[in-house]
Amino acid sequence: MAAPPIVALEIGTSKIVALVGETREDNYIMITGTGECPSKGIRKGEIVDMNNASACVRRALDMAEENGKVSIREVVLAISGVHVHSMSNRGTVPILSKDGIIGDDDVEQVREVAKAVNLPTDRDILHSLDQYYSLDDQDRVMKPEGMSGARLSHDMLVLHCVRNRLETSIRLVQSLSVGVDDVVFSGLCSGMSVLTPEHKRGGVVVIDLGGGATDYMAYASSVPAAAGVVGVGGDHVTNDVAMAFNISTSQAERLKRESGCAMTGTVNRSQRVSMAPEVGFPGRSVNLSSLHSVIHARMEELLTIVRDRLVKEQALHHLGAGVVLTGGGAHLKGVLGLAEEIFQLPCEIGRPRGVTGVATVTDGPEYATCSGLVQYGFKVYSEKRRKPLFKQWLSSLVGG
């Protein structure tokens, strides 16, 4: 039986994106419908105005329905925001069988113990991602079934978020008579979209440079190592430019996109760029070197925060395959060179893999999250779509 279409929805700070994906006979994913709308009512990846945000989501879904020739009744939803945190947790159980051989029941039991983290009452677990098993004094065991021992441990990377903010996103979608089939961390989606098995084996971090926030997801020796969200994004760069040169945010955004650079020293210090006038703002020229200095300062701050977090989470020294940048901010000139300076690792721009169809979606790093979300949806479907437990959990969150 062919899988039904998967609809991915990303409610971002800069824009709302909806993608419709279908599987081909060769199991490749074809993007058959897209919808986009500039965001209103979203700040740092979180909803701050339900009415405005709802109208934008409705427009994006309507567009996806129209050009995808589908009726959208359910979506897979990406979630981001600085309220998303991660932590490593270890569970340990004794092996009670007489022969000491690890069975499936032992593995399931230790995974459940590793998932049972103590969180504040206002937070919910978003994902519990498997890392390594340990058997007695033997670490980094991948598959302990059939091995012998007295004590089995398991490490998990647990991603958790503020329940109320998650509920708000779900309710917004449901207010449009659209169901939420699953909720997935944006950084996990970006990694699924652009990273190869070789990336993950060698150790890599994908950094999604969004408009209001920056997600990151790191892998070491093929397992999740760290994840999080920094509340700084491309909009902060735009605001810095607007304030530095006393121009409107629309002028600043255009200036950033057309003439901006994250590296300094790339132009003559006297070189200038002209800007057209806008209502309330006269035309003028800006010193390019000064513009680049303003952009550099904010981007350096952002990437340094991510680097320092990876150091704290003991993940940075495992990143042999380097850094992969996604999101709209990956288009900023000079950002690769700056990332290489800060991380002292090879860096590249990540583009969606494993999907085909609309060229702008399959080529653009800004679509990494949503295209990965489509892939996630099909992966879950192939594993019997949804577990009943998720439906029960989702119903408890939103009141049925």
Secondary structure, 3 states (H helix, E strand, C coil): CCCCCEEEEEECCCEEEEEEEEECCCCCEEEEEEEEEECCCEECCEECCHHHHHHHHHHHHHHHHHHHCCCCCEEEEEECCCCCEEEEEEEEEECCCCCCECCHHHHHHHHHHHHCCCCCCCEEEEEEEEEEEEECCEEEECCCCCCECCEEEEEEEEEEEEHHHHHHHHHHHHCCCCEEEEEEEHHHHHHHHHCCHHHHHHCEEEEEECCCCEEEEEEECCEEEEEEEECCCHHHHHHHHHHHHCCCHHHHHHHHHHHCCCCCCCCCCCCEEEECCECCECCEEEEHHHHHHHHHHHHHHHHHHHHHHHHHCCCHHHCCCEEEEECHHHHCCCHHHHHHHHHCCCEEECCCCCEECCHHHHHCHHHHHHHHHHHHHHHHHHCCCCCHHHHHHHHHHHCC
